[in-house]
């Protein structure tokens, strides 16, 4: 780690990829959730399989899985990993669809970015497939809910208790 505490900077402040070669491979998992807010009529169409572009959740699931495997191609300084498992699941509520991505590996660095990428792209796919019926959709609440493995151990997010319901804890 540099004097500034930022591991992606060398002592002169230049970007670098963190050296993870001294670390031991461990089982690592990350769970990320995000939401696509939409009109109740849109969630109903998705739930009934009535979006004219096809099965929204099936396509979003495959998009999320593919995205997890491509995280290092999209995010500078992200290590390429052997992604062992990707699960993408959905929960349909009245005014949103919640996306949950879980990524696992046995490696020297975590899979948080892979899970974030999987969840983000699944949300974007839902937006893309539903935009003809609902241009007012909003993608939000992209949040790390759990991380296990590695030197820093386990992290589990506490459910936010803010009044907005948006998951903000400023």
Order of alpha helices (4+ residues) and beta strands (2+ residues): beta-alpha-alpha-alpha-beta-beta-alpha-beta-beta
